[in-house]
Amino acid sequence: MALGNPERAALLLGASKALLEEIGVSLWPANRLEYERDLASTQALLEEKTLVRLIAEGEHMTEEEALTYAFEDRER
């Protein structure tokens, strides 16, 4: 999960799903399992409506927005 932050994780899960769909790439089986595991962990920590909203927000991020958001804490 995104550094122990389920809200951040939900946004990034949504962004990664949308970006993969946009370029027509499927996750490899091992990566799919990791994605599903991260999604399940995130679902366990958030209310359903919050999860759905955050994933949808992530799906609407541009590639640049998603990358900036994903790496912003690493630069501090």
Phi, psi and omega in degrees: 000154185295087175050041177071019182240100184296328178295315178298317180300316181298317178299315182289326175296317177296316180296315182294320178299313182294319181293321177296318178296320181299322181265002176071036181247138174256149176289145172293156183308316180295321178289326177297318178297318179295317177300312181296322178295315178296320178297316180297319178297319180292318178300323182292340185255349183238151171293149185304315182293327177291316179300311181299317180297315182291320177298318178297319177299316178297322179295338181264001176288147171283167177302316181296317179298316181296316180294318178300314180297318182295326186256358186297322179288334180289337183275349182274000000 
